Amino acid sequence: MKEVSRRDFIKGLLGVAIGVGSGLTLESQNNNINHVVERHTQFNSENASMHQMAEDKCSKSPNPEVCVKNYKFPLVDRISYSTLYPVVEEGVYRALPSFLLDATNDTCDDIETAAKKVITGSGGILLSRRELLIGVPASLIFGLSHNVTEHGVDTNTLPTVQTTGGFMLWYLQRKFGFGSNTAAHIAFNLRYLN
């Protein structure tokens, strides 16, 4: 196993810090973004899956609307949605497409180089055309996955924050590596659920 260079280590720490800041910033604007989308469209804008779970738990409450608004998920759910799920989702929606993008790139020497880029990021500021062609659909699919509930697919909700946040996570992964987007996702979910 190769030793991690000091440069990659510092870049990784910086990426995690940027990820945490990005996740907390996005979550702090979550309600504002949803409110604007709802005001200008005929759709709800939220995480339909989480909202449906809260509605199901509050269905027998004397005031279900207030219950849903103030609902606190059980500790086990908050832990799994703030630790396990972000890592799995980032692996599926960001790391795997990123790895395939790098592994099929003509400039990539081998699989190890592609894997290293997933972990450390590619650097730079702008996304390439290839990164956009993969990142945009991956972000849309990620956003829409939040509309899958136990009752089916919610077609009355726009997962605006999850979709735009998914693209932000794609950008963080491509530029700063897997630690950055995962830290952002964890920070967002921790703040959202607590």
C-alpha positions in Angstrom: 0.0 0.0 0.0 1.4 3.4 -1.0 1.8 6.1 1.5 -0.4 9.1 1.1 1.5 12.2 0.1 1.4 15.3 2.3 -0.2 17.3 -0.5 -3.1 14.7 -0.9 -3.6 14.5 2.8 -3.9 18.3 3.2 -6.1 18.5 0.1 -8.4 15.8 1.6 -8.7 17.7 4.9 -9.4 20.9 3.1 -12.0 19.0 1.0 -13.7 17.7 4.1 -13.8 21.2 5.6 -15.3 22.7 2.4 -17.7 19.8 2.3 -19.0 20.4 5.8 -19.4 24.1 5.2 -21.2 23.4 1.9 -23.6 20.9 3.4 -24.4 23.2 6.4 -24.9 26.2 4.1 -27.2 24.2 1.7 -29.3 22.9 4.6 -29.6 26.3 6.2 -31.2 27.5 2.9 -33.4 24.4 2.5 -36.6 25.9 3.6 -36.1 29.1 1.7 -35.3 27.2 -1.6 -38.4 25.0 -1.1 -40.6 28.0 -0.4 -39.5 29.8 -3.6 -40.1 26.7 -5.7 -43.5 26.1 -4.1 -44.5 29.7 -4.6 -43.6 29.6 -8.4 -44.8 26.1 -9.3 -47.8 23.9 -8.5 -45.6 21.4 -6.7 -44.4 20.7 -3.2 -40.6 21.0 -2.9 -39.1 18.7 -0.3 -37.7 15.3 0.4 -40.9 13.3 -0.3 -39.6 10.1 1.3 -38.8 11.8 4.6 -42.0 13.8 4.6 -44.1 10.7 3.9 -42.5 8.9 6.8 -43.3 11.8 9.1 -46.9 11.9 7.8 -47.3 8.2 8.4 -46.1 8.5 12.0 -48.3 11.6 12.6 -51.5 10.2 11.0 -53.2 9.5 14.3 -52.1 12.8 15.9 -54.9 15.2 16.9 -53.2 17.8 14.7 -51.2 15.9 12.0 -50.0 19.1 10.2 -48.3 20.4 13.4 -47.0 17.0 14.2 -45.3 16.6 10.8 -43.8 20.1 11.0 -42.3 19.3 14.4 -41.6 15.6 13.9 -38.3 14.2 15.2 -37.2 11.0 13.7 -36.2 8.2 16.1 -32.6 8.2 17.1 -31.8 5.0 15.1 -33.2 6.6 11.9 -31.3 9.8 12.6 -28.1 7.9 13.0 -28.5 5.7 9.9 -29.7 8.7 7.7 -26.7 10.7 8.9 -24.0 8.1 8.6 -24.7 5.0 6.7 -27.0 6.3 3.9 -24.8 9.3 2.9 -21.8 7.0 2.5 -23.8 4.5 0.4 -25.5 7.2 -1.7 -22.2 8.9 -2.3 -20.7 5.7 -3.4 -23.5 4.9 -5.8 -24.3 8.4 -7.2 -20.9 10.0 -7.1 -17.9 7.6 -6.6 -19.0 4.9 -9.0 -19.9 7.2 -12.0 -16.7 9.2 -11.2 -14.6 6.1 -11.3 -16.2 4.9 -14.5 -15.6 8.4 -16.0 -11.9 8.3 -15.1 -11.4 4.6 -16.0 -12.8 5.2 -19.5 -10.8 8.4 -20.0 -8.0 8.1 -22.7 -5.6 10.0 -20.4 -6.0 7.5 -17.5 -3.2 5.0 -17.3 -4.8 2.3 -15.1 -7.5 1.4 -12.7 -5.4 2.5 -9.7 -5.2 6.1 -11.1 -8.9 6.2 -11.6 -9.6 5.0 -8.1 -7.1 7.5 -6.7 -8.9 10.4 -8.5 -12.2 9.3 -6.9 -10.5 9.5 -3.5 -8.5 12.7 -4.0 -10.4 14.5 -6.7 -9.1 15.9 -10.0 -8.5 19.4 -8.8 -9.1 22.5 -10.8 -12.2 24.7 -10.8 -14.3 24.0 -13.8 -16.0 20.8 -14.7 -15.2 19.3 -18.1 -17.9 18.5 -20.7 -17.6 14.8 -19.8 -18.0 15.6 -16.1 -21.1 17.6 -16.9 -22.5 14.8 -19.1 -22.2 12.4 -16.2 -22.9 14.7 -13.3 -26.1 16.2 -14.5 -28.0 12.9 -15.1 -26.5 11.4 -11.9 -27.8 14.5 -9.9 -31.2 14.2 -11.5 -31.5 10.5 -10.6 -30.2 11.2 -7.1 -32.9 14.0 -6.6 -35.7 11.8 -8.0 -34.7 8.9 -5.8 -35.9 11.1 -2.9 -39.4 10.9 -4.3 -39.6 7.2 -3.8 -41.7 6.5 -0.8 -43.2 3.4 0.8 -46.4 4.3 -1.1 -44.7 4.5 -4.5 -43.2 7.4 -6.4 -44.5 10.9 -5.4 -45.2 12.8 -8.6 -46.4 15.9 -6.8 -43.1 16.9 -5.3 -40.0 18.5 -6.8 -36.9 17.4 -5.0 -35.2 20.7 -5.7 -32.7 20.8 -2.9 -31.8 17.1 -3.3 -31.2 17.6 -7.1 -29.2 20.9 -6.8 -27.5 19.5 -3.8 -26.7 16.3 -5.7 -24.9 18.4 -8.3 -23.0 20.3 -5.6 -22.0 16.9 -4.2 -20.8 15.8 -7.7 -18.7 19.0 -8.0 -17.2 18.4 -4.6 -16.4 14.8 -5.3 -14.8 15.6 -8.7 -12.7 18.5 -7.4 -11.9 17.6 -3.8 -12.5 13.8 -3.6 -14.8 11.4 -1.9 -14.3 12.8 1.6 -15.6 16.2 0.6 -18.9 15.2 -0.9 -19.5 12.6 1.8 -18.8 15.2 4.6 -21.2 17.6 2.9 -23.9 15.0 2.7 -23.4 13.9 6.3 -23.4 17.6 7.5 -26.6 18.3 5.6 -28.4 15.2 6.9 -27.3 15.8 10.5 -28.6 19.4 10.5 -31.8 18.4 8.6 -32.7 15.6 11.0 -31.8 17.3 14.3 
